[in-house]
Amino acid sequence: MKKLLILGASGLVGKALVEECRHHFDVYGTYFSSAVNLPKEKQFYLNFQQGAVSKIIEAVQLDIVISSLQGDYAKQLALHKELANSLQTTLYFISTTNVFDGDLTRHHTESDTPISKSDYGKFKIACENMLMESLQERCCIVRIPGIWGKDCLRLRKLKEDIAMNKPIKPYSNLQWNFLLDVQLAKQLRFILEKGLSGIIHLGATDMLTESAFYEQLLPEQVAMEPVPYEDAKSTYYFGLKTEQPNRLPSDLYITNEQIIAYLTN
């Protein structure tokens, strides 16, 4: 089996990737604060010290690397520069819809030029540009929307607020799409196995306002107070669309209804 290294294997996306790929690849992973569900010899503590990721690359003759790291933006960028200089294989970089948060006039596809106003989005754009320039055809940019999972932070926060009788205040005029951690892992396994490259957008095939999504996700008795994004009457668009829907099999795509059904069952 091909050797796969998952940078950030202890995070929400990383954990799902480990479980999805462990029987199809020889999986290795990195962690920072909590260990990974892998044999001891296949997991590595990774901080942002210079040379740390190069040592891991040297220790394992890798075929594929996925980066789903989190943390300080400047330190992440420096680590990815080091990674690009030392890596001889393909890198799959998990990016975000926030690379488009500077233009909410429409949903965005792979060919749109990123424009961001947030520090997070600007950081991801810098990483994308650097990696594509350095690695070229050995780099695949996978952009994802907000990720949900049965144990994700945003769901835990919702449950805590409900338990404390805090009103839930979703945006009433912000349309976007989401994705499940487990579905993303299945999609990424297919992308890895087929060796897809370039820029790929993933996410639910339909768009909902945040308030409409929450109305279906939460019990009827939960107090909700929808609020307008930026206190405006206009509709804002923050979804990821794809120009290449046939790159993945139809059964690997998901709808918001299916996401909600998974989270509520």
C-alpha positions in Angstrom: 0.0 0.0 0.0 1.1 3.6 -0.6 2.4 5.5 2.4 0.2 8.4 3.4 1.1 11.0 5.9 -1.7 13.1 7.4 -0.5 16.4 8.9 -3.0 17.3 11.7 -4.3 13.7 12.1 -5.7 14.5 15.6 -8.1 17.2 14.3 -11.7 16.7 13.2 -10.8 16.2 9.5 -7.6 14.3 10.3 -9.4 11.8 12.6 -12.0 11.1 9.9 -9.2 10.6 7.3 -7.3 8.2 9.5 -10.4 6.0 9.9 -11.4 6.1 6.2 -7.9 5.5 4.8 -6.3 3.1 7.3 -7.4 0.0 5.3 -6.5 1.4 1.9 -3.2 3.1 2.6 -0.2 2.7 5.0 -1.2 5.6 7.1 1.0 7.8 9.3 -0.1 10.9 11.2 1.1 13.9 13.2 -0.4 15.4 16.3 0.2 18.3 18.7 -1.9 18.0 21.8 -3.5 14.6 21.7 -2.3 11.3 20.2 -3.6 9.7 17.0 -5.5 6.5 16.7 -2.5 4.8 15.0 0.3 2.5 16.1 2.9 4.4 18.1 5.5 4.0 15.4 3.2 5.6 12.9 2.5 8.8 14.7 4.7 11.8 15.2 4.5 14.8 17.5 4.7 17.9 15.3 5.3 21.4 16.5 6.3 24.4 14.3 10.0 24.3 15.0 12.2 24.6 11.9 13.2 21.3 10.5 10.5 19.3 12.4 8.5 18.3 9.3 11.6 17.6 7.2 12.7 15.0 9.8 9.4 13.3 9.4 9.7 13.3 5.6 13.2 11.8 5.9 12.1 9.1 8.4 9.2 7.8 6.2 9.5 7.2 2.5 6.1 8.8 1.7 4.0 8.6 -1.4 1.3 11.1 -0.4 0.9 13.9 2.1 -2.3 15.6 3.2 -2.1 18.8 5.2 -5.0 19.6 7.5 -3.0 21.5 10.0 -4.3 24.2 12.4 -2.6 26.8 14.4 -0.6 30.0 14.2 -0.9 31.3 10.6 2.7 32.6 10.2 4.1 29.4 11.7 1.9 27.3 9.4 3.1 29.2 6.4 6.7 28.7 7.3 6.1 25.0 7.9 4.5 24.6 4.5 7.4 26.4 2.8 9.7 23.9 4.4 7.4 21.1 3.4 7.4 22.3 -0.2 11.2 22.4 -0.3 11.7 18.9 1.1 8.8 17.0 -0.4 9.2 14.9 -3.5 5.7 13.5 -3.7 2.2 14.9 -4.1 0.7 17.2 -1.4 -3.0 17.6 -0.9 -3.6 20.9 0.9 -6.9 21.4 2.7 -8.1 25.0 2.1 -11.3 26.8 2.8 -14.2 28.8 1.4 -12.8 31.8 3.4 -10.4 32.5 0.5 -13.5 34.1 -1.0 -14.9 35.9 2.0 -13.9 39.2 0.4 -16.6 38.8 -2.2 -20.0 37.6 -1.0 -21.9 38.7 -4.1 -22.0 35.1 -5.5 -21.0 31.5 -4.7 -17.6 30.6 -6.1 -16.1 27.9 -8.4 -12.6 26.6 -8.9 -11.7 29.1 -11.6 -12.6 32.2 -9.5 -9.7 34.3 -8.2 -9.6 34.2 -4.4 -10.2 37.5 -2.6 -10.4 37.6 1.2 -10.7 40.2 3.9 -10.1 37.9 6.8 -6.7 37.0 8.2 -7.7 33.3 7.9 -8.6 33.6 4.3 -5.5 35.7 3.4 -3.3 33.1 5.1 -4.9 30.2 3.1 -4.5 32.2 -0.1 -0.8 32.7 0.7 -0.4 29.0 1.3 -2.2 28.0 -1.9 -0.1 30.4 -4.0 3.2 29.3 -2.5 2.4 25.6 -2.8 1.1 25.7 -6.3 4.2 27.8 -7.4 6.6 25.4 -5.7 5.1 22.0 -6.3 3.1 22.8 -9.5 1.5 19.5 -10.7 2.4 17.8 -7.4 0.0 20.1 -5.5 -3.7 19.6 -5.2 -5.8 22.4 -3.5 -9.0 21.0 -1.9 -11.3 23.8 -0.7 -14.0 22.9 1.8 -16.8 24.7 3.6 -17.7 24.5 7.2 -17.3 20.9 8.4 -19.8 19.2 10.7 -19.4 16.0 12.6 -21.2 14.2 15.5 -18.4 15.4 17.8 -17.5 18.7 16.2 -17.0 21.9 18.1 -19.8 23.8 16.5 -22.3 21.0 17.4 -21.0 20.8 21.0 -21.3 24.6 21.3 -24.9 24.5 20.0 -25.8 21.8 22.6 -24.2 23.8 25.4 -26.1 27.0 24.4 -29.4 25.0 24.2 -28.7 23.5 27.7 -28.2 27.0 29.1 -31.3 28.3 27.4 -29.3 30.7 25.2 -31.1 31.8 22.0 -29.5 30.5 18.8 -28.8 33.4 16.4 -28.1 32.1 12.9 -27.8 34.4 9.9 -31.0 34.8 8.0 -29.5 36.2 4.8 -26.2 34.3 4.4 -26.4 31.3 2.0 -23.7 28.6 2.0 -23.1 24.9 2.1 -21.6 22.6 4.6 -20.0 19.1 4.6 -19.6 16.2 7.0 -16.2 15.0 8.3 -16.9 11.4 7.3 -18.1 12.4 3.8 -15.1 14.6 3.2 -12.9 11.6 4.1 -14.6 9.4 1.6 -14.2 12.1 -1.1 -10.6 12.6 -0.3 -9.8 8.9 -0.4 -11.3 8.8 -3.9 -9.2 11.9 -4.9 -6.1 10.2 -3.6 -6.7 6.9 -5.3 -7.4 8.6 -8.6 -4.5 11.0 -8.3 -6.6 14.0 -9.0 -4.8 17.4 -9.1 -5.5 21.1 -9.5 -8.1 22.9 -7.5 -11.2 21.0 -6.2 -14.2 22.4 -4.5 -16.2 20.1 -2.1 -19.4 20.8 -0.2 -23.1 20.0 -0.2 -24.6 20.2 -3.7 -27.3 22.7 -2.5 -27.2 26.0 -0.6 -29.2 27.0 2.5 -29.2 30.1 4.6 -27.8 29.4 8.0 -31.1 29.9 9.7 -32.9 27.5 7.3 -30.2 24.9 8.1 -30.6 25.3 11.9 -34.3 25.2 11.7 -34.1 21.7 10.2 -31.2 20.7 12.5 -32.6 21.7 15.9 -35.7 20.6 17.7 -38.8 22.9 17.3 -38.7 23.9 20.9 -35.3 25.5 20.6 -35.4 29.3 20.8 -34.0 30.8 17.6 -33.5 34.4 16.8 -32.3 34.7 13.2 -30.3 37.8 12.6 -29.2 39.5 9.3 -25.5 39.2 8.4 -23.9 42.7 8.6 -27.4 44.0 9.6 -28.3 44.2 5.9 -31.3 43.3 3.9 -29.3 42.0 1.0 -28.6 38.3 0.5 -24.9 37.2 0.8 -23.4 34.1 -0.8 -20.7 32.1 0.8 -20.9 28.7 -0.8 -18.4 26.6 -2.8 -19.6 25.3 -6.2 -17.8 23.1 -8.6 -17.3 23.4 -12.3 -16.4 19.7 -12.5 -19.2 17.7 -10.9 -18.3 14.5 -12.8 -14.8 14.3 -11.2 -16.3 12.4 -8.3 -18.9 9.6 -8.5 -22.5 10.8 -7.8 -22.7 8.7 -4.6 -19.8 10.7 -3.1 -21.8 14.0 -3.2 -24.1 15.0 -0.4 -27.0 17.3 0.2 -27.8 19.5 3.3 -30.8 17.2 4.0 -28.5 14.2 4.2 -26.0 16.2 6.4 -28.9 17.1 8.8 -30.2 13.5 8.8 -26.8 12.2 9.8 -26.3 14.7 12.6 -29.8 14.1 14.1 -29.8 10.3 14.0 
